[in-house]
Amino acid sequence: MPSKSTKNSPSQRAVRGRTSTRPHSGKMKPKEDLFDKAFRLSPHPIGITELDTGRCLDINDACLQIYGFQRHEVIGKTTLMLGIWPDPQERAKLIARLRSEGSVRNAEVSMRMKNKDLRHFLISTDLITLNGKRCLLTIGSDITERKQAEGALRELNKLLEQRVAERTAALCTVQARQQLLLQSTPMVLYARRTTGDFSTTFISENVAEQLGYSPQDFVEHSDFWVTRLHPDDRAQVLANLSTALEQERHVMNTDFAIGTGGIAGCTMRCASFAIRLACRLSSSFPDRHQQAQASRGGIASASDETGEADLETAHGARTRTTTHCARPA
């Protein structure tokens, strides 16, 4: 919007009032001309109003464009008449602060446009004197889009926090159920690596009751479980574990030394690295003849149907394993 330039506009008089106390000669000085051009060309809204009445003396084009007014609608009108203060008390507070401090820097205010929209500004204001009257020189920066972005970001963060809380609650529920399962099941549940030394990465707490070892024994020592296998079976067990993922299922018998000094004779059923062991206890590693007799006597207490169901449920879980040790009555 083109500006109407005068030889003696309030903006020109403002700079004279702030820069010189000598009588005005009627000619614009270079510094006054520079101020007037800065006032007119600034992309930020700038206005000059009377301190007591709020009457608008001058306004730049940027201010007119943002507020949506024509120049003739503004000059000579008070800010209250124009209705740009949503709450007149906010202007009263600003004036009181100006009277006390002399200037205000980066005050955040909301202003109403001609079309009744609200926009947000950071304003800085100085007290100046024009023709013996105290006036305000105010420059603003429109931060409406920034405020909207901040509001949208707050809403997004609130939504994310809500979703995180929901997911955390769901995870806690799952963990509580898993813990209940671990505490109540007679089986030892464990997981091991699928390559390398097949070391144990997790084992349930009830291993202490079933086999007499602490979970740390298995987790902290990668070869702990291997050294408890029957010496004659170690190589075969490791070989079978290496190929278990390629086979649908595998069944084998072995002996496992338990922490109390006894021996657990175990039948191992493997499928996709899921293992179920049914064990009987003895005081030492039995010879193979004794082990065969124990197996025929019903040592593998889990039936084929039960064992197959367990294996199919765990099929595909490459590192999940389950262990069941049935102690003699």
Stockholm file with secondary structure:
# STOCKHOLM 1.0

chainA/1-329         MPSKSTKNSPSQRAVRGRTSTRPHSGKMKPKEDLFDKAFRLSPHPIGITELDTGRCLDINDACLQIYGFQRHEVIGKTTLMLGIWPDPQERAKLIARLRSEGSVRNAEVSMRMKNKDLRHFLISTDLITLNGKRCLLTIGSDITERKQAEGALRELNKLLEQRVAERTAALCTVQARQQLLLQSTPMVLYARRTTGDFSTTFISENVAEQLGYSPQDFVEHSDFWVTRLHPDDRAQVLANLSTALEQERHVMNTDFAIGTGGIAGCTMRCASFAIRLACRLSSSFPDRHQQAQASRGGIASASDETGEADLETAHGARTRTTTHCARPA
#=GR chainA/1-329 SS CCCCCCTTCHHHHHHHHHHCCSCCCSSCCHHHHHHHHHHHHCSSCEEEEETTTCBEEEECHHHHHHHTCCHHHHTTCBHHHHTCCSSHHHHHHHHHHHHHHSEEEEEEEEEECTTSCEEEEEEEEEEEEETTEEEEEEEEEECHHHHHHHHHHHHHHHHHHHHHHHHHHHHHHHHHHHHHHHHHCSEEEEEECSSTTCCEEEECTTHHHHHSCCHHHHHHCTTHHHHTBCTTTHHHHHHHHHHGGGSSCEEEEEEEECTTSCEEEEEEEEETTEEEEEEEEESSCCCHHHHHHHHHTTCSCSCHHHHHHHHHHHTTCTTEEEEECCCCC
#=GC SS_cons         CCCCCCTTCHHHHHHHHHHCCSCCCSSCCHHHHHHHHHHHHCSSCEEEEETTTCBEEEECHHHHHHHTCCHHHHTTCBHHHHTCCSSHHHHHHHHHHHHHHSEEEEEEEEEECTTSCEEEEEEEEEEEEETTEEEEEEEEEECHHHHHHHHHHHHHHHHHHHHHHHHHHHHHHHHHHHHHHHHHCSEEEEEECSSTTCCEEEECTTHHHHHSCCHHHHHHCTTHHHHTBCTTTHHHHHHHHHHGGGSSCEEEEEEEECTTSCEEEEEEEEETTEEEEEEEEESSCCCHHHHHHHHHTTCSCSCHHHHHHHHHHHTTCTTEEEEECCCCC
//
